[in-house]
Amino acid sequence: MNNQTIQTFVASGAITEFALVSLDTAGKVKITENGTEKACVGIAQRAAAAGEAVEVVTAGLSRAIAGGNITASTDPRLKSVTGTTGKVETVASGDFAVCRMIPNINQTTAADNDQILVMFVGPVVVEA
């Protein structure tokens, strides 16, 4: 069963593995810099330098990097951390949830820099 939609983009700058990425004005991808970014298109599947092709999960399951403490049972909806890390964190008011943590018996919480499994859906609803 295939549970991912993967598209290839050109990186506009350095991108780290499993970072959230957004389209820039030239149609290239860059690291997503805040939780209100409407142009977030997915999660990079490998590191890439400027000008390189990078595969991006635009829908479905992917690994992501936690940008802080996350508890899947109470706050599973995630957005981009502010900055240039491409990490994910729990949504706050005014943010676009772009994915949700998919827990398993061995990982129901996460801390900063942990790899987690997420379902990427894109920026669809603003958190009230």
Helices and strands as residue ranges (DSSP letters): E 4-10, E 20-23, E 29-31, E 40-44, E 53-65, E 70-71, E 77-80, E 88-90, E 99-101, E 109-110, E 115-120
